[in-house]
Amino acid sequence: MEATLHVMPYGAGWDVIHEGSRYAESHHATLDEAIAAGTRRARLTKVELLVHGTDGEVRARSMPA
């Protein structure tokens, strides 16, 4: 099983990144785009998705259906 996915602020946008990875899976201009991409990837890989706010705190979490 792959590591948990995170949606995190990065620069002027948002990254989708696997826990423990040095590199983002994808970068998005808006939080909504990042959540959509993260949700698709989490469902495909059957991992949990954590969405962080601009302060770094976890704001939402979801498990794949």
PyMOL commands that set and color helices and strands:
alter all, ss='L'
color gray80, all
select helices_A, chain A and resi 31-45
alter helices_A, ss='H'
color red, helices_A
select strands_A, chain A and resi 5-10+13-18+26-28+49-52+58-62
alter strands_A, ss='S'
color yellow, strands_A
deselect
rebuild
show_as cartoon
